[in-house]
């Protein structure tokens, strides 16, 4: 039997561990929303207040009592909030975050939505005057090294949530439509915005890795670049505008640790996968199998599996919410069959599990991942 940490690192080095590793609550994309988590805890008879990983996304932090029943091979650490002159509560259902973005609760959804872009009409000159959050402030990283060391000593992989996401963060600050127009027709502003955001994210990464990098096994980065059918921007625009910046961010991690780089992007980003490999991404998440070109996981493994590992792929759009427990088990077996040979797969749901997923389906997913994920694979 390997320790959970050994299992994760073995798989991410494209070797076969004792079983397929599992991430549950190791990041926002691998956890549950608060309402879903409270349903799960109620079914398990666990009564304690739910801790929040992200207020806007309503991501729950998983408790050890739950991990004892639904295991995860990774444990998360994350910096504290940055000093910000903008953060404030508006009401019980609305707040302004560290960046000045206003979020309001969507009564028809389990999360908040950004509905005011504070830099929607800004010019390049306005960027130097904006009260940006202090992402690299030392207070954010105090105690992280001890926390990470304790996780490693317990045998788990340390998964650090970096908060790095340049496309998505700018999208919320500028507004998606406006930002896409900027990229196509307002190049000077777009370049200035990308440069400022990248420099802030690099400073934050530097502080995180200097504080705890020696204990970090996986670093979470993200940029939601895909729609259901295609990337938001063309591959050529990605290569011109974003790829060099993603390479800078990965290089910042590489210079300060041996951590594997986890990159999260929803949607169909198949046309960008070679580019993400080029910049140094080790682990792709969430492998949204319901998106065009992402559902043939055997093809993904065949084309990219020698250079890229995969995390996720258990469908949350159809199978988990609407299937039976047997359907869920079949889904898990299929993804393990396609992605796990030779290592390079971490089993997880495609994105956070919502409240429309029955508890018995959640349990079936984990149970089957453990049963079917034992090496040598017999599927």
N, C-alpha and C positions, 0 to 999 in steps of 0.2 A: 504494500500500500504506500503510495506517495502521499506527501502532505499536499494540501490544496495549492500552496505556492509552487511546489515542485511540478504539480500537474499542469498548472497554467503555463509556466515557463517552458516546460517540455513541449507542450502543444504549440506554443508560439514560436518555438525553434524548429517547427515542422518535424517533430518526432512524435511517436505514439506513446502517451502516458498509460497509466493503468485504466483510466476511463476518460471520456470526454469531459473537460472542465465545464462548469456552469457559472454564469454571472447572473445574480439576482440582487438588485439593489446596489450593484457596484457602480452605477451611474444613473443619471436621470432616465436615460433611454432603456435601462434594464430593470427599473423598479415598477411600482404600481402607483396609480393616482390615489389620493387620500381616501376617497369614497370606496374604491375597490379594496384598498388595504384594510379599511375598517370592517368591511364585510368579511374579509379573510380572517382577521383577528377574532371577530365575533364567532365565526364558525369554529375556531380553534379554542375558544374560551379564554382568550388573552385580553385582559383589561388594563390598558395603560394608555396614556395620552399619546397620540401620534405626533411624531416629530416631522418637521417639514424640511425637505431638501431644496425645493423651489416653490415660492409662493405663487409666482405667475403660472407655472405649469402644474402646480398642485401635486408635485412629486413627494412621495412619502419616503422617510428613512426607515429601513427595515430593522426590526428589533431582533436581538439574539434568540429570543424564544421562538420566533418564526423561523430564523435560519436553522435552528435545531431540527425543524420538521421539513423545511424546503431549503436545501443547502445551497450555498454559494461559495465558490473557491476564492473570491475576491472580496475585500472590504474597502469601502471608500474613505478617503480623506478629502477635505476641501478647505480652501482658505476662508477666512471670515470676510464679512462685508467690508468694502473699502470706505475710507472716509469720503463723504459726499455731501455737498451743500444742497443737493437736489432731493434727496430721499425724504418722503413724507407720506403719511396716511391721509387720504381724502375722506374715506368712509369705510364701513365694514366691507364694502364690495369694490373699493377702488383705492389705488395707491400710485405714487410716483416712485420709480425705482432709482437706483444709484446713478443712472445715466440721464435721468430727467424724462424717461418715457412713462406715459400714463397708461396704467392697466386697469381694466374694469372687468368684473366678473360677468361671464356669459351665463345667463340663467339656463340656457339650453345645453350647456357643455360643462365638463368637469374642470375647466381651467379659466384663467383670465385671458383677455385679448388686449393687445396694444391698439389703442384707438386715437392716440395723439403722437405725432412724430415731431419731437422738439426742434429738429434741424431741417424740417421739410422745406423751408424757404431760405435756408442759410446760403451764404456765399463762401468762397474759400477764405476770405478775410475774416469771416465770423468764427472760423474754427479756433483761432488763437485766443478768442475772448470767451469761449464756452467753458463753464465750470466742470471740467472732466473729473470723473472719480479718480482717486489716487490708487490705482491698481497695484502698484508695487510697494505700498506703505508697509513697513515692518510689522505693524499690528496684525495684519491679515494672516501672517505665517507663524505667529508665536505658538509654540507647543506642537507644531505639526511633526517635527522630527521625532519627538518622544511618542506621539500617537502612532506614527508609521512604524517605528521600531517595535512597539508593543504588538502591532498587528503581525509583523513578520515573525516575532518570537512565538506567537500563537500558531504559526504555520500557514497563514493566509497570504495571498498576494495583495500587495498594497496598490490600490487603484486611485490615482490622484485626479480629481476633477479640476482642470485648469481654468475653465471659463473661457478658453480661447475659441473665438468664433467671429471672424472678421466680416464675412458676407452677411450673416444673420444679424449681427449687432448693428451694422450700418443700415441694413434694411429697416430695422425698427426705429432707428434715429431719423432716417430720411424719408421713410415710406417706400414700400416695395416698388410701386409704379415709378415714382420719382427717381429712385436709385437705378432702376434698369435704364431709364432714359439718360441718366448721368453717364452710365457706362458706355452707352452708344453715342451720345451726342454732347456730352459736357465733360470732355476728357480731363481738362485741367482740374476741375473740382473733384472728379472721381479719383484722380491720382493723389491729390492732396489729402482726401479723406482716407483712402487706403493706406497711405504712408503714415498718417497720424495714428490710425487704429492699429496697424501692425506694430509700430514702435511701442505703443502702450501695452499691447499684448506680449511683446517680447520682454519688456521690462517686468511684467507680472510673472511670466514664465521663469525669467532669470531669478527673481526673488524666491519663487516656489522651489525651484531646483536647488538653489544655493541653501535653502533652509532644510530641505528634506530629501533631496535627490538621491542620496546614497541609499535610501530605504525604499524608493518608489520603483515598482515593477512595471506599471502600466500608467501612461498619462493620457487622460481623456481630452481630445480636441474635437471640434465640430465645425461644420458649416453646411447648413441644409441647402444643398445645391440643386436638388432635383424635384420635379413635379412627378405626377403619376406616369407621364409619358416620356419625358425628356428632361435634360438639365435646364435650369432657368436661363442659362446663357450658353452660347455656342462653345464647343471645344476650343476653337481658335481664340475667342475672347478670354476663356479661362486661362489659356496658355500665355496670353499677353498680359492680362491684368492680375490674375490671382496666383498662378503657379509659382512665380518667383517669391511671392510673399509667404505662401505655404512652405516653401523650401527654407526660407529664413526661420520660420517658427520651429520647424522640425530640427534644423541645425542647432537652434538654441537649446533644445532638449538634449540632443546628442552630445553637445559639448559638456554637459553637466551631469550626465547620468547614463546608465545602461538600460534605461526604461524603454519598453516597447511603446510605440505611438499608435494609439487608438483614434480612429477618425470616424465620426458619426455624420452621416448624411442620409436623410430619407430620400425616397423617390428613385427614379431611374437615372442613375449616374454611370451606367455602363460605359458610355463614351469617354468618361474621365478616369477610368480605373488605371489605365497605363500611366497616366500623368500622376496619379496619387502614389503609385508605386515608385515612380521616378523621384518624387520629392522625399520619399522615405517613410511613408505610412506602412505600418506593420499589420494592423488589424482593422478591418472594415466592419462597420456597424451601421444600420441594423440589418442590412441585406433585405430590403423590403420586397419580399417575393411576390406581392400583389401588383407591383409596378412593372411596367413593360421592360423587357430584357433582363429583369432581375429574378424571375421565377424559376428559370432553369439553373438550379444550383449545381447540378452536375457539370454544366457548361462553364460556370464561373470557376469551379475547382479545376477543370481541365485547362482552361486558358490562363488562369492567374494563380492557382493554388501553390505553385512552387515559390512564389514571391510574396504572396499576400495570404494572411489568415482571415477568417470570417467569424463574426460574432452576431448571433441573432438568428434570423431566418424562420423561426416558428411563427406562422402567420397570425397576426392580431386583427386583420381586417375581416376575415371570414371564418377561419377555422376555430380559433379560440373563443370568439363570442357566440358563434352560431352552430358549431359542430358538437357532436357527442364526445364523451371521453374517449371512445374508440377512434373517432376521427382525429382527435388530438394526438393520440398515441401513434397513429399512422403518419401524421405530419412530422412528429419528432423523429420517427424511424427513417423517413425519407430524407430529412435534412442531415441526419447523422450518416446515412449511407452515401449521400452525395459529397458532403463536405469534410467528414472526419478521417477518411483513410490517409495514413501518413502523418496525422496530426494536423494542426492548423485550423481547428474549429473550436469555438467556445459556444456552447448551447445557451440560447436566451430567446425570449420572445422578441418579435419585431416591435420595438418601442415599448413604452410603459403600458402596463395592463390596466384596462379601464373597468369600470364597475359593471359593464354588460357581459363580462366574462364570468361564467359560473365558477364557484369555488372548486367544484369537482373537476373542472377542466384545468384549472391551475395546478391542482394536485396531480392530475394525470400527466401533465407536461413534465413535471419534475421526476415523477416516478419512472416514466418511460425513458427519460434522459439518462437516469442512473442504470436502469436495466439494459437498455439497448446500447449504451455508450461504453460498455466494458470492452477493452482491447484484449485479445485480437477480436475485431468486429466480426460478427457472425451473420450480419444482415445479407 
